[in-house]
Amino acid sequence: MRKTFKLNDLDCANCAAKMQEVIGKIDGVTSANVNFMMQKLTIDADSERFDAIVDAAQAAISKIEPDCTIVR
């Protein structure tokens, strides 16, 4: 399953690159893309665990940039 989400309060291109790398390593994620200019996150992951993967992605994002959130 592939889904795109808006990101609120993504302030740093370097942080976006870090988020993309960390989210891509989450178990079940096929690919992840964080677009700083568009303020969007695209995740391609296992559809059966998709909600848990998005929760894990939010936790990873919060560690890198605490004010940034995924809009669902």
Secondary structure as GFF3:
##gff-version 3
##sequence-region A 1 72
A	DSSP	beta_strand	2	8	.	.	.	ID=ss1
A	DSSP	alpha_helix	13	24	.	.	.	ID=ss2
A	DSSP	beta_strand	29	35	.	.	.	ID=ss3
A	DSSP	beta_strand	40	45	.	.	.	ID=ss4
A	DSSP	three_ten_helix	47	49	.	.	.	ID=ss5
A	DSSP	alpha_helix	50	64	.	.	.	ID=ss6
A	DSSP	beta_strand	69	71	.	.	.	ID=ss7
###
